[in-house]
Amino acid sequence: MRKKTLSIQCNICGNEIFLYVKFGKGHLIRCWKNKIIKDNSIKEGKHVKCQCGNIIGIDNSVFIKIKKQNINIK
Ligand SMILES: [Zn+2]
């Protein structure tokens, strides 16, 4: 299977929030927690935020449902 390492960044301040290993094709909708290899996010209840306060996702226990409109993927 194709494997890619993605840098998931805040689209307000540009900070890297996750370094994430993605398998296979298709759009990134969920970040499975066991595939996050670097985590710079802040958790506030179910909200997953950048250090600048931008909400980048919602914690769903085993994965984070990301808010595509608030991030850049590189
Ligand atoms: Zn930010």
N, CA, C, O and the ligand as a Tripos MOL2 file, in Angstrom:
@<TRIPOS>MOLECULE
protein
  297   295    75     0     0
PROTEIN
NO_CHARGES

@<TRIPOS>ATOM
      1 N           0.8450   -1.2060    0.0000 N.3       1 MET1
      2 CA          0.0000    0.0000    0.0000 C.3       1 MET1
      3 C           0.8760    1.2500    0.0000 C.2       1 MET1
      4 O           1.9540    1.2720    0.5940 O.2       1 MET1
      5 N           0.4010    2.2650   -0.6630 N.am      2 ARG2
      6 CA          1.1300    3.5230   -0.7210 C.3       2 ARG2
      7 C           1.1240    4.2050    0.6420 C.2       2 ARG2
      8 O           0.1010    4.2620    1.3240 O.2       2 ARG2
      9 N           2.2720    4.7120    1.0140 N.am      3 LYS3
     10 CA          2.4000    5.3420    2.3210 C.3       3 LYS3
     11 C           2.9920    6.7310    2.1300 C.2       3 LYS3
     12 O           3.9800    6.9070    1.4170 O.2       3 LYS3
     13 N           2.3760    7.7090    2.7740 N.am      4 LYS4
     14 CA          2.8390    9.0830    2.6510 C.3       4 LYS4
     15 C           2.8830    9.7270    4.0200 C.2       4 LYS4
     16 O           2.0210    9.4820    4.8640 O.2       4 LYS4
     17 N           3.9010   10.5570    4.2340 N.am      5 THR5
     18 CA          3.9300   11.3270    5.4710 C.3       5 THR5
     19 C           3.4620   12.7380    5.1610 C.2       5 THR5
     20 O           4.0230   13.4220    4.3050 O.2       5 THR5
     21 N           2.4200   13.1620    5.8740 N.am      6 LEU6
     22 CA          1.8220   14.4740    5.6230 C.3       6 LEU6
     23 C           2.0930   15.4040    6.7970 C.2       6 LEU6
     24 O           2.0730   15.0030    7.9610 O.2       6 LEU6
     25 N           2.3450   16.6520    6.4490 N.am      7 SER7
     26 CA          2.4380   17.6940    7.4590 C.3       7 SER7
     27 C           1.1110   18.4430    7.4610 C.2       7 SER7
     28 O           0.7350   19.0680    6.4690 O.2       7 SER7
     29 N           0.4190   18.3720    8.5700 N.am      8 ILE8
     30 CA         -0.8750   19.0370    8.6850 C.3       8 ILE8
     31 C          -0.6740   20.3320    9.4550 C.2       8 ILE8
     32 O          -0.2910   20.3300   10.6250 O.2       8 ILE8
     33 N          -0.9410   21.4310    8.7760 N.am      9 GLN9
     34 CA         -0.5770   22.7350    9.3220 C.3       9 GLN9
     35 C          -1.7890   23.6330    9.4900 C.2       9 GLN9
     36 O          -2.7710   23.5350    8.7540 O.2       9 GLN9
     37 N          -1.6940   24.5030   10.4690 N.am     10 CYS10
     38 CA         -2.7250   25.5040   10.7130 C.3      10 CYS10
     39 C          -2.7360   26.5010    9.5510 C.2      10 CYS10
     40 O          -1.6740   26.9500    9.1180 O.2      10 CYS10
     41 N          -3.9010   26.8470    9.0500 N.am     11 ASN11
     42 CA         -3.9340   27.7910    7.9290 C.3      11 ASN11
     43 C          -3.9950   29.2460    8.3840 C.2      11 ASN11
     44 O          -4.1070   30.1540    7.5610 O.2      11 ASN11
     45 N          -3.9200   29.4660    9.7080 N.am     12 ILE12
     46 CA         -3.8500   30.8500   10.1950 C.3      12 ILE12
     47 C          -2.3940   31.2240   10.4980 C.2      12 ILE12
     48 O          -1.8870   32.2230    9.9880 O.2      12 ILE12
     49 N          -1.7260   30.4150   11.3320 N.am     13 CYS13
     50 CA         -0.3640   30.7880   11.7370 C.3      13 CYS13
     51 C           0.7190   29.9530   11.0510 C.2      13 CYS13
     52 O           1.8980   30.2970   11.1260 O.2      13 CYS13
     53 N           0.3340   28.8580   10.3800 N.am     14 GLY14
     54 CA          1.3160   28.0570    9.6510 C.3      14 GLY14
     55 C           2.0350   27.0160   10.4810 C.2      14 GLY14
     56 O           2.8560   26.2660    9.9520 O.2      14 GLY14
     57 N           1.7480   26.9550   11.7640 N.am     15 ASN15
     58 CA          2.3810   25.9300   12.6110 C.3      15 ASN15
     59 C           1.9990   24.5260   12.1700 C.2      15 ASN15
     60 O           0.8830   24.2790   11.7120 O.2      15 ASN15
     61 N           2.9430   23.6210   12.3180 N.am     16 GLU16
     62 CA          2.6200   22.2200   12.0620 C.3      16 GLU16
     63 C           1.8990   21.6530   13.2790 C.2      16 GLU16
     64 O           2.3870   21.7450   14.4050 O.2      16 GLU16
     65 N           0.7400   21.0700   13.0350 N.am     17 ILE17
     66 CA         -0.0510   20.5180   14.1340 C.3      17 ILE17
     67 C           0.1860   19.0220   14.2610 C.2      17 ILE17
     68 O           0.4200   18.5110   15.3570 O.2      17 ILE17
     69 N           0.1220   18.3210   13.1310 N.am     18 PHE18
     70 CA          0.4150   16.8890   13.1410 C.3      18 PHE18
     71 C           1.3920   16.5440   12.0360 C.2      18 PHE18
     72 O           1.4160   17.1620   10.9710 O.2      18 PHE18
     73 N           2.1860   15.5470   12.3240 N.am     19 LEU19
     74 CA          2.8820   14.8130   11.2810 C.3      19 LEU19
     75 C           2.1610   13.4750   11.2360 C.2      19 LEU19
     76 O           2.0420   12.7870   12.2500 O.2      19 LEU19
     77 N           1.6900   13.1170   10.0680 N.am     20 TYR20
     78 CA          0.7130   12.0420    9.9750 C.3      20 TYR20
     79 C           1.0840   11.0830    8.8450 C.2      20 TYR20
     80 O           1.4460   11.4980    7.7440 O.2      20 TYR20
     81 N           0.9830    9.8040    9.1470 N.am     21 VAL21
     82 CA          1.2680    8.7910    8.1240 C.3      21 VAL21
     83 C          -0.0510    8.3270    7.5220 C.2      21 VAL21
     84 O          -0.9270    7.8020    8.2090 O.2      21 VAL21
     85 N          -0.1590    8.5380    6.2300 N.am     22 LYS22
     86 CA         -1.3940    8.1760    5.5420 C.3      22 LYS22
     87 C          -1.1190    7.0230    4.5860 C.2      22 LYS22
     88 O          -0.1360    7.0230    3.8440 O.2      22 LYS22
     89 N          -2.0120    6.0460    4.6260 N.am     23 PHE23
     90 CA         -1.9020    4.8920    3.7350 C.3      23 PHE23
     91 C          -2.9760    4.9850    2.6630 C.2      23 PHE23
     92 O          -4.1160    5.3620    2.9350 O.2      23 PHE23
     93 N          -2.5980    4.6400    1.4550 N.am     24 GLY24
     94 CA         -3.5790    4.5740    0.3770 C.3      24 GLY24
     95 C          -3.9470    5.9330   -0.1670 C.2      24 GLY24
     96 O          -3.4160    6.9610    0.2540 O.2      24 GLY24
     97 N          -4.8730    5.9160   -1.1160 N.am     25 LYS25
     98 CA         -5.2870    7.1400   -1.7920 C.3      25 LYS25
     99 C          -6.4990    7.7490   -1.1040 C.2      25 LYS25
    100 O          -7.0030    7.2230   -0.1120 O.2      25 LYS25
    101 N          -6.9460    8.8530   -1.6450 N.am     26 GLY26
    102 CA         -8.1780    9.4620   -1.1470 C.3      26 GLY26
    103 C          -7.9060   10.6370   -0.2430 C.2      26 GLY26
    104 O          -6.7810   10.8560    0.2060 O.2      26 GLY26
    105 N          -8.9530   11.3840    0.0160 N.am     27 HIS27
    106 CA         -8.8400   12.5880    0.8180 C.3      27 HIS27
    107 C          -8.6910   12.2460    2.2900 C.2      27 HIS27
    108 O          -9.1310   11.2010    2.7690 O.2      27 HIS27
    109 N          -8.0640   13.1530    2.9680 N.am     28 LEU28
    110 CA         -7.8970   13.0060    4.4040 C.3      28 LEU28
    111 C          -9.1180   13.6110    5.0990 C.2      28 LEU28
    112 O          -9.3660   14.8150    5.0270 O.2      28 LEU28
    113 N          -9.8640   12.7470    5.7670 N.am     29 ILE29
    114 CA        -11.0550   13.2020    6.4920 C.3      29 ILE29
    115 C         -10.8540   13.0070    7.9830 C.2      29 ILE29
    116 O         -11.2510   13.8320    8.8060 O.2      29 ILE29
    117 N         -10.2190   11.8750    8.3020 N.am     30 ARG30
    118 CA         -9.9440   11.5490    9.6930 C.3      30 ARG30
    119 C          -8.4510   11.3760    9.8740 C.2      30 ARG30
    120 O          -7.7460   10.9110    8.9790 O.2      30 ARG30
    121 N          -7.9830   11.7610   11.0500 N.am     31 CYS31
    122 CA         -6.6240   11.4320   11.4440 C.3      31 CYS31
    123 C          -6.7170   10.3600   12.5140 C.2      31 CYS31
    124 O          -7.1380   10.6300   13.6390 O.2      31 CYS31
    125 N          -6.3300    9.1650   12.1700 N.am     32 TRP32
    126 CA         -6.3170    8.0930   13.1600 C.3      32 TRP32
    127 C          -5.1850    8.3620   14.1310 C.2      32 TRP32
    128 O          -4.0510    8.6010   13.7180 O.2      32 TRP32
    129 N          -5.4870    8.3240   15.4130 N.am     33 LYS33
    130 CA         -4.4980    8.7240   16.4200 C.3      33 LYS33
    131 C          -3.2470    7.8580   16.3920 C.2      33 LYS33
    132 O          -2.1520    8.3430   16.6810 O.2      33 LYS33
    133 N          -3.3950    6.5860   16.0500 N.am     34 ASN34
    134 CA         -2.2160    5.7140   16.0410 C.3      34 ASN34
    135 C          -1.3260    5.9570   14.8280 C.2      34 ASN34
    136 O          -0.2690    5.3370   14.7090 O.2      34 ASN34
    137 N          -1.7360    6.8540   13.9220 N.am     35 LYS35
    138 CA         -0.8980    7.1820   12.7700 C.3      35 LYS35
    139 C          -0.3110    8.5890   12.8630 C.2      35 LYS35
    140 O           0.3730    9.0520   11.9500 O.2      35 LYS35
    141 N          -0.5900    9.2610   13.9840 N.am     36 ILE36
    142 CA          0.0070   10.5780   14.2130 C.3      36 ILE36
    143 C           1.3800   10.3460   14.8310 C.2      36 ILE36
    144 O           1.4950    9.7770   15.9170 O.2      36 ILE36
    145 N           2.4220   10.7920   14.1270 N.am     37 ILE37
    146 CA          3.7580   10.5270   14.6560 C.3      37 ILE37
    147 C           4.3330   11.7300   15.3940 C.2      37 ILE37
    148 O           5.3080   11.6050   16.1340 O.2      37 ILE37
    149 N           3.7280   12.8900   15.1900 N.am     38 LYS38
    150 CA          4.1330   14.0620   15.9610 C.3      38 LYS38
    151 C           2.8780   14.8860   16.2230 C.2      38 LYS38
    152 O           2.1070   15.1500   15.3010 O.2      38 LYS38
    153 N           2.6710   15.2870   17.4490 N.am     39 ASP39
    154 CA          1.4350   15.9740   17.8180 C.3      39 ASP39
    155 C           1.7700   17.2660   18.5580 C.2      39 ASP39
    156 O           2.2620   17.2440   19.6860 O.2      39 ASP39
    157 N           1.4900   18.4010   17.8970 N.am     40 ASN40
    158 CA          1.7170   19.7050   18.5230 C.3      40 ASN40
    159 C           0.4020   20.3890   18.8590 C.2      40 ASN40
    160 O           0.3660   21.6000   19.0730 O.2      40 ASN40
    161 N          -0.6730   19.6210   18.9070 N.am     41 SER41
    162 CA         -1.9810   20.2340   19.1070 C.3      41 SER41
    163 C          -2.2680   20.4520   20.5880 C.2      41 SER41
    164 O          -1.5850   19.9250   21.4670 O.2      41 SER41
    165 N          -3.2900   21.2400   20.8220 N.am     42 ILE42
    166 CA         -3.7910   21.4770   22.1740 C.3      42 ILE42
    167 C          -5.1950   20.8910   22.2280 C.2      42 ILE42
    168 O          -6.0050   21.1120   21.3270 O.2      42 ILE42
    169 N          -5.4760   20.1430   23.2870 N.am     43 LYS43
    170 CA         -6.8090   19.5560   23.4260 C.3      43 LYS43
    171 C          -7.6050   20.3680   24.4440 C.2      43 LYS43
    172 O          -7.1180   20.6980   25.5260 O.2      43 LYS43
    173 N          -8.8280   20.6750   24.0690 N.am     44 GLU44
    174 CA         -9.7130   21.3840   24.9880 C.3      44 GLU44
    175 C         -11.0740   20.7150   24.8900 C.2      44 GLU44
    176 O         -11.8720   21.0320   24.0080 O.2      44 GLU44
    177 N         -11.3320   19.7810   25.8120 N.am     45 GLY45
    178 CA        -12.5220   18.9560   25.6830 C.3      45 GLY45
    179 C         -12.4140   18.1480   24.4150 C.2      45 GLY45
    180 O         -11.4220   17.4470   24.2120 O.2      45 GLY45
    181 N         -13.4070   18.2290   23.5600 N.am     46 LYS46
    182 CA        -13.3720   17.4880   22.2950 C.3      46 LYS46
    183 C         -12.6840   18.2760   21.1850 C.2      46 LYS46
    184 O         -12.4280   17.7430   20.1050 O.2      46 LYS46
    185 N         -12.3890   19.5340   21.4490 N.am     47 HIS47
    186 CA        -11.7680   20.3560   20.4240 C.3      47 HIS47
    187 C         -10.2670   20.1300   20.3720 C.2      47 HIS47
    188 O          -9.5880   20.0780   21.3980 O.2      47 HIS47
    189 N          -9.7720   19.9970   19.1620 N.am     48 VAL48
    190 CA         -8.3350   19.8920   18.9240 C.3      48 VAL48
    191 C          -7.9200   21.1980   18.2660 C.2      48 VAL48
    192 O          -8.4270   21.5610   17.2050 O.2      48 VAL48
    193 N          -6.9900   21.9040   18.9090 N.am     49 LYS49
    194 CA         -6.6800   23.2550   18.4510 C.3      49 LYS49
    195 C          -5.1930   23.4260   18.1880 C.2      49 LYS49
    196 O          -4.3440   22.7010   18.7070 O.2      49 LYS49
    197 N          -4.9280   24.4180   17.3600 N.am     50 CYS50
    198 CA         -3.5650   24.8970   17.1880 C.3      50 CYS50
    199 C          -3.2340   25.7740   18.3870 C.2      50 CYS50
    200 O          -4.1200   26.2070   19.1250 O.2      50 CYS50
    201 N          -1.9450   26.0270   18.5660 N.am     51 GLN51
    202 CA         -1.5390   26.8820   19.6830 C.3      51 GLN51
    203 C          -2.0500   28.3080   19.5230 C.2      51 GLN51
    204 O          -2.1040   29.0540   20.5010 O.2      51 GLN51
    205 N          -2.4270   28.7000   18.3060 N.am     52 CYS52
    206 CA         -2.9780   30.0470   18.0920 C.3      52 CYS52
    207 C          -4.4810   30.1020   18.3800 C.2      52 CYS52
    208 O          -5.0770   31.1790   18.3510 O.2      52 CYS52
    209 N          -5.0920   28.9510   18.6550 N.am     53 GLY53
    210 CA         -6.5160   28.9390   18.9760 C.3      53 GLY53
    211 C          -7.4100   28.4490   17.8530 C.2      53 GLY53
    212 O          -8.5970   28.2020   18.0660 O.2      53 GLY53
    213 N          -6.8580   28.3070   16.6740 N.am     54 ASN54
    214 CA         -7.6220   27.8040   15.5320 C.3      54 ASN54
    215 C          -8.0480   26.3550   15.7980 C.2      54 ASN54
    216 O          -7.2090   25.5020   16.0860 O.2      54 ASN54
    217 N          -9.3370   26.0860   15.7010 N.am     55 ILE55
    218 CA         -9.8250   24.7140   15.9120 C.3      55 ILE55
    219 C          -9.6060   23.9190   14.6330 C.2      55 ILE55
    220 O         -10.1310   24.2580   13.5720 O.2      55 ILE55
    221 N          -8.8250   22.8620   14.7540 N.am     56 ILE56
    222 CA         -8.4920   22.0980   13.5450 C.3      56 ILE56
    223 C          -9.1870   20.7380   13.4920 C.2      56 ILE56
    224 O          -9.1230   20.0510   12.4720 O.2      56 ILE56
    225 N          -9.8400   20.3520   14.5630 N.am     57 GLY57
    226 CA        -10.5360   19.0780   14.5200 C.3      57 GLY57
    227 C         -11.3270   18.7890   15.7720 C.2      57 GLY57
    228 O         -11.2680   19.5180   16.7620 O.2      57 GLY57
    229 N         -12.0700   17.6980   15.6940 N.am     58 ILE58
    230 CA        -12.8880   17.2320   16.8100 C.3      58 ILE58
    231 C         -12.4230   15.8300   17.1870 C.2      58 ILE58
    232 O         -12.3370   14.9380   16.3430 O.2      58 ILE58
    233 N         -12.1280   15.6550   18.4660 N.am     59 ASP59
    234 CA        -11.6560   14.3750   18.9670 C.3      59 ASP59
    235 C         -12.8060   13.3740   19.0350 C.2      59 ASP59
    236 O         -13.8470   13.6320   19.6410 O.2      59 ASP59
    237 N         -12.5900   12.2390   18.4020 N.am     60 ASN60
    238 CA        -13.6110   11.1930   18.3730 C.3      60 ASN60
    239 C         -13.0390    9.8850   18.9290 C.2      60 ASN60
    240 O         -13.2870    8.8090   18.3850 O.2      60 ASN60
    241 N         -12.3100    9.9860   19.9610 N.am     61 SER61
    242 CA        -11.6120    8.9110   20.6920 C.3      61 SER61
    243 C         -10.5350    8.1750   19.8840 C.2      61 SER61
    244 O          -9.3620    8.2800   20.2400 O.2      61 SER61
    245 N         -10.8640    7.4480   18.8340 N.am     62 VAL62
    246 CA         -9.7880    6.7700   18.0910 C.3      62 VAL62
    247 C          -9.2730    7.5880   16.9150 C.2      62 VAL62
    248 O          -8.1700    7.3510   16.4220 O.2      62 VAL62
    249 N         -10.0660    8.5440   16.4690 N.am     63 PHE63
    250 CA         -9.5880    9.4100   15.3980 C.3      63 PHE63
    251 C          -9.9910   10.8570   15.6680 C.2      63 PHE63
    252 O         -10.8220   11.1480   16.5270 O.2      63 PHE63
    253 N          -9.3780   11.7370   14.9130 N.am     64 ILE64
    254 CA         -9.7250   13.1510   14.9700 C.3      64 ILE64
    255 C         -10.3540   13.5140   13.6400 C.2      64 ILE64
    256 O          -9.7400   13.3530   12.5850 O.2      64 ILE64
    257 N         -11.5780   14.0030   13.6970 N.am     65 LYS65
    258 CA        -12.2330   14.4380   12.4680 C.3      65 LYS65
    259 C         -11.7450   15.8510   12.1820 C.2      65 LYS65
    260 O         -12.0330   16.7860   12.9290 O.2      65 LYS65
    261 N         -11.0110   15.9880   11.1030 N.am     66 ILE66
    262 CA        -10.3540   17.2670   10.8900 C.3      66 ILE66
    263 C         -11.2580   18.2460   10.1480 C.2      66 ILE66
    264 O         -12.1160   17.8630    9.3530 O.2      66 ILE66
    265 N         -11.0320   19.5150   10.4380 N.am     67 LYS67
    266 CA        -11.7560   20.5930    9.7610 C.3      67 LYS67
    267 C         -10.8930   21.0760    8.6120 C.2      67 LYS67
    268 O          -9.9850   21.8910    8.7790 O.2      67 LYS67
    269 N         -11.2050   20.5490    7.4530 N.am     68 LYS68
    270 CA        -10.3970   20.8020    6.2570 C.3      68 LYS68
    271 C         -10.2010   22.2830    5.9590 C.2      68 LYS68
    272 O          -9.1480   22.6990    5.4770 O.2      68 LYS68
    273 N         -11.2290   23.0710    6.2530 N.am     69 GLN69
    274 CA        -11.1780   24.5030    5.9270 C.3      69 GLN69
    275 C         -10.1950   25.2640    6.8310 C.2      69 GLN69
    276 O          -9.8600   26.4160    6.5560 O.2      69 GLN69
    277 N          -9.7350   24.6150    7.9090 N.am     70 ASN70
    278 CA         -8.8490   25.3030    8.8500 C.3      70 ASN70
    279 C          -7.4000   24.8470    8.7720 C.2      70 ASN70
    280 O          -6.5610   25.2950    9.5530 O.2      70 ASN70
    281 N          -7.1080   23.9570    7.8320 N.am     71 ILE71
    282 CA         -5.7430   23.4230    7.7670 C.3      71 ILE71
    283 C          -5.1850   23.4930    6.3390 C.2      71 ILE71
    284 O          -5.9120   23.6800    5.3640 O.2      71 ILE71
    285 N          -3.8730   23.3350    6.2680 N.am     72 ASN72
    286 CA         -3.2020   23.0680    5.0030 C.3      72 ASN72
    287 C          -2.4710   21.7480    5.1550 C.2      72 ASN72
    288 O          -1.9290   21.4450    6.2180 O.2      72 ASN72
    289 N          -2.4600   20.9650    4.0870 N.am     73 ILE73
    290 CA         -1.7590   19.6880    4.1090 C.3      73 ILE73
    291 C          -0.6060   19.7590    3.1200 C.2      73 ILE73
    292 O          -0.7850   20.0930    1.9480 O.2      73 ILE73
    293 N           0.5730   19.4370    3.6190 N.am     74 LYS74
    294 CA          1.7490   19.5030    2.7360 C.3      74 LYS74
    295 C           2.5220   18.1950    2.7580 C.2      74 LYS74
    296 O           3.5390   18.0680    2.0760 O.2      74 LYS74
    297 ZN         -2.3390   28.2880   14.2950 Zn       75 ZN75
@<TRIPOS>BOND
     1     1     2 1
     2     2     3 1
     3     3     4 2
     4     3     5 am
     5     5     6 1
     6     6     7 1
     7     7     8 2
     8     7     9 am
     9     9    10 1
    10    10    11 1
    11    11    12 2
    12    11    13 am
    13    13    14 1
    14    14    15 1
    15    15    16 2
    16    15    17 am
    17    17    18 1
    18    18    19 1
    19    19    20 2
    20    19    21 am
    21    21    22 1
    22    22    23 1
    23    23    24 2
    24    23    25 am
    25    25    26 1
    26    26    27 1
    27    27    28 2
    28    27    29 am
    29    29    30 1
    30    30    31 1
    31    31    32 2
    32    31    33 am
    33    33    34 1
    34    34    35 1
    35    35    36 2
    36    35    37 am
    37    37    38 1
    38    38    39 1
    39    39    40 2
    40    39    41 am
    41    41    42 1
    42    42    43 1
    43    43    44 2
    44    43    45 am
    45    45    46 1
    46    46    47 1
    47    47    48 2
    48    47    49 am
    49    49    50 1
    50    50    51 1
    51    51    52 2
    52    51    53 am
    53    53    54 1
    54    54    55 1
    55    55    56 2
    56    55    57 am
    57    57    58 1
    58    58    59 1
    59    59    60 2
    60    59    61 am
    61    61    62 1
    62    62    63 1
    63    63    64 2
    64    63    65 am
    65    65    66 1
    66    66    67 1
    67    67    68 2
    68    67    69 am
    69    69    70 1
    70    70    71 1
    71    71    72 2
    72    71    73 am
    73    73    74 1
    74    74    75 1
    75    75    76 2
    76    75    77 am
    77    77    78 1
    78    78    79 1
    79    79    80 2
    80    79    81 am
    81    81    82 1
    82    82    83 1
    83    83    84 2
    84    83    85 am
    85    85    86 1
    86    86    87 1
    87    87    88 2
    88    87    89 am
    89    89    90 1
    90    90    91 1
    91    91    92 2
    92    91    93 am
    93    93    94 1
    94    94    95 1
    95    95    96 2
    96    95    97 am
    97    97    98 1
    98    98    99 1
    99    99   100 2
   100    99   101 am
   101   101   102 1
   102   102   103 1
   103   103   104 2
   104   103   105 am
   105   105   106 1
   106   106   107 1
   107   107   108 2
   108   107   109 am
   109   109   110 1
   110   110   111 1
   111   111   112 2
   112   111   113 am
   113   113   114 1
   114   114   115 1
   115   115   116 2
   116   115   117 am
   117   117   118 1
   118   118   119 1
   119   119   120 2
   120   119   121 am
   121   121   122 1
   122   122   123 1
   123   123   124 2
   124   123   125 am
   125   125   126 1
   126   126   127 1
   127   127   128 2
   128   127   129 am
   129   129   130 1
   130   130   131 1
   131   131   132 2
   132   131   133 am
   133   133   134 1
   134   134   135 1
   135   135   136 2
   136   135   137 am
   137   137   138 1
   138   138   139 1
   139   139   140 2
   140   139   141 am
   141   141   142 1
   142   142   143 1
   143   143   144 2
   144   143   145 am
   145   145   146 1
   146   146   147 1
   147   147   148 2
   148   147   149 am
   149   149   150 1
   150   150   151 1
   151   151   152 2
   152   151   153 am
   153   153   154 1
   154   154   155 1
   155   155   156 2
   156   155   157 am
   157   157   158 1
   158   158   159 1
   159   159   160 2
   160   159   161 am
   161   161   162 1
   162   162   163 1
   163   163   164 2
   164   163   165 am
   165   165   166 1
   166   166   167 1
   167   167   168 2
   168   167   169 am
   169   169   170 1
   170   170   171 1
   171   171   172 2
   172   171   173 am
   173   173   174 1
   174   174   175 1
   175   175   176 2
   176   175   177 am
   177   177   178 1
   178   178   179 1
   179   179   180 2
   180   179   181 am
   181   181   182 1
   182   182   183 1
   183   183   184 2
   184   183   185 am
   185   185   186 1
   186   186   187 1
   187   187   188 2
   188   187   189 am
   189   189   190 1
   190   190   191 1
   191   191   192 2
   192   191   193 am
   193   193   194 1
   194   194   195 1
   195   195   196 2
   196   195   197 am
   197   197   198 1
   198   198   199 1
   199   199   200 2
   200   199   201 am
   201   201   202 1
   202   202   203 1
   203   203   204 2
   204   203   205 am
   205   205   206 1
   206   206   207 1
   207   207   208 2
   208   207   209 am
   209   209   210 1
   210   210   211 1
   211   211   212 2
   212   211   213 am
   213   213   214 1
   214   214   215 1
   215   215   216 2
   216   215   217 am
   217   217   218 1
   218   218   219 1
   219   219   220 2
   220   219   221 am
   221   221   222 1
   222   222   223 1
   223   223   224 2
   224   223   225 am
   225   225   226 1
   226   226   227 1
   227   227   228 2
   228   227   229 am
   229   229   230 1
   230   230   231 1
   231   231   232 2
   232   231   233 am
   233   233   234 1
   234   234   235 1
   235   235   236 2
   236   235   237 am
   237   237   238 1
   238   238   239 1
   239   239   240 2
   240   239   241 am
   241   241   242 1
   242   242   243 1
   243   243   244 2
   244   243   245 am
   245   245   246 1
   246   246   247 1
   247   247   248 2
   248   247   249 am
   249   249   250 1
   250   250   251 1
   251   251   252 2
   252   251   253 am
   253   253   254 1
   254   254   255 1
   255   255   256 2
   256   255   257 am
   257   257   258 1
   258   258   259 1
   259   259   260 2
   260   259   261 am
   261   261   262 1
   262   262   263 1
   263   263   264 2
   264   263   265 am
   265   265   266 1
   266   266   267 1
   267   267   268 2
   268   267   269 am
   269   269   270 1
   270   270   271 1
   271   271   272 2
   272   271   273 am
   273   273   274 1
   274   274   275 1
   275   275   276 2
   276   275   277 am
   277   277   278 1
   278   278   279 1
   279   279   280 2
   280   279   281 am
   281   281   282 1
   282   282   283 1
   283   283   284 2
   284   283   285 am
   285   285   286 1
   286   286   287 1
   287   287   288 2
   288   287   289 am
   289   289   290 1
   290   290   291 1
   291   291   292 2
   292   291   293 am
   293   293   294 1
   294   294   295 1
   295   295   296 2
@<TRIPOS>SUBSTRUCTURE
     1 MET1         2 RESIDUE 1 A MET
     2 ARG2         6 RESIDUE 1 A ARG
     3 LYS3        10 RESIDUE 1 A LYS
     4 LYS4        14 RESIDUE 1 A LYS
     5 THR5        18 RESIDUE 1 A THR
     6 LEU6        22 RESIDUE 1 A LEU
     7 SER7        26 RESIDUE 1 A SER
     8 ILE8        30 RESIDUE 1 A ILE
     9 GLN9        34 RESIDUE 1 A GLN
    10 CYS10       38 RESIDUE 1 A CYS
    11 ASN11       42 RESIDUE 1 A ASN
    12 ILE12       46 RESIDUE 1 A ILE
    13 CYS13       50 RESIDUE 1 A CYS
    14 GLY14       54 RESIDUE 1 A GLY
    15 ASN15       58 RESIDUE 1 A ASN
    16 GLU16       62 RESIDUE 1 A GLU
    17 ILE17       66 RESIDUE 1 A ILE
    18 PHE18       70 RESIDUE 1 A PHE
    19 LEU19       74 RESIDUE 1 A LEU
    20 TYR20       78 RESIDUE 1 A TYR
    21 VAL21       82 RESIDUE 1 A VAL
    22 LYS22       86 RESIDUE 1 A LYS
    23 PHE23       90 RESIDUE 1 A PHE
    24 GLY24       94 RESIDUE 1 A GLY
    25 LYS25       98 RESIDUE 1 A LYS
    26 GLY26      102 RESIDUE 1 A GLY
    27 HIS27      106 RESIDUE 1 A HIS
    28 LEU28      110 RESIDUE 1 A LEU
    29 ILE29      114 RESIDUE 1 A ILE
    30 ARG30      118 RESIDUE 1 A ARG
    31 CYS31      122 RESIDUE 1 A CYS
    32 TRP32      126 RESIDUE 1 A TRP
    33 LYS33      130 RESIDUE 1 A LYS
    34 ASN34      134 RESIDUE 1 A ASN
    35 LYS35      138 RESIDUE 1 A LYS
    36 ILE36      142 RESIDUE 1 A ILE
    37 ILE37      146 RESIDUE 1 A ILE
    38 LYS38      150 RESIDUE 1 A LYS
    39 ASP39      154 RESIDUE 1 A ASP
    40 ASN40      158 RESIDUE 1 A ASN
    41 SER41      162 RESIDUE 1 A SER
    42 ILE42      166 RESIDUE 1 A ILE
    43 LYS43      170 RESIDUE 1 A LYS
    44 GLU44      174 RESIDUE 1 A GLU
    45 GLY45      178 RESIDUE 1 A GLY
    46 LYS46      182 RESIDUE 1 A LYS
    47 HIS47      186 RESIDUE 1 A HIS
    48 VAL48      190 RESIDUE 1 A VAL
    49 LYS49      194 RESIDUE 1 A LYS
    50 CYS50      198 RESIDUE 1 A CYS
    51 GLN51      202 RESIDUE 1 A GLN
    52 CYS52      206 RESIDUE 1 A CYS
    53 GLY53      210 RESIDUE 1 A GLY
    54 ASN54      214 RESIDUE 1 A ASN
    55 ILE55      218 RESIDUE 1 A ILE
    56 ILE56      222 RESIDUE 1 A ILE
    57 GLY57      226 RESIDUE 1 A GLY
    58 ILE58      230 RESIDUE 1 A ILE
    59 ASP59      234 RESIDUE 1 A ASP
    60 ASN60      238 RESIDUE 1 A ASN
    61 SER61      242 RESIDUE 1 A SER
    62 VAL62      246 RESIDUE 1 A VAL
    63 PHE63      250 RESIDUE 1 A PHE
    64 ILE64      254 RESIDUE 1 A ILE
    65 LYS65      258 RESIDUE 1 A LYS
    66 ILE66      262 RESIDUE 1 A ILE
    67 LYS67      266 RESIDUE 1 A LYS
    68 LYS68      270 RESIDUE 1 A LYS
    69 GLN69      274 RESIDUE 1 A GLN
    70 ASN70      278 RESIDUE 1 A ASN
    71 ILE71      282 RESIDUE 1 A ILE
    72 ASN72      286 RESIDUE 1 A ASN
    73 ILE73      290 RESIDUE 1 A ILE
    74 LYS74      294 RESIDUE 1 A LYS
    75 ZN75       297 GROUP 0 **** ****
